[in-house]
């Protein structure tokens, strides 16, 4: 595909960020901790796999902080990948691969055999337990010895129902205020994508591959507590795993290969 230079891909990136921040007001904080961890284990010129990369949110922040880094973004969504590829067109540090993470052969499509760091955010909760276990096993073979895997996602703690309920009410009120000010939610953002001529072909392909996201999220969510992720990562071949950052509802789990 030839990218038209007049397209406002940066505008789509900013729009995606605003929509995601409506759900995740501390999103930038988790990205900061994620990149701090990459630096601690891989230095300032890391080779990074951006797993379920979406529009390339993590890759964009990675390259801003570490200009000498290289990134491979993997995703299945043609619409999000179109925005990502348009944003980074001409940047030799970045490669994008369309692949299904439930396909046992997806690592064969990667341009490198091993990575210093594999990062992902707000994505793997779409995988049921057994496919996620298999993916963690595959990632143990993709991360180089001494490298790291970082998964930031919704990881609730069901043992504190009263705390959870109070936080949920607080967040719901915040979201209602921001939505009244015009912030788009997931469904509203995808409606804008569907109406954009530059994304028409990608949106048709997206619907054929993943369905229409306009009425809500694409798949059932599968949530696990941080300790579950850490334990399964160790069982899958990582030497150490622990929580690196947490809010009341979300966490960043770090696994060392």
Beta strands, then each sheet from edge to edge (+ up, - down):
strand 1: 47-51
strand 2: 70-75
strand 3: 94-98
strand 4: 115-121
strand 5: 143-154
strand 6: 240-246
strand 7: 250-256
sheet 1: 3+ 2+ 1+ 4+ 5+ 7- 6+
end
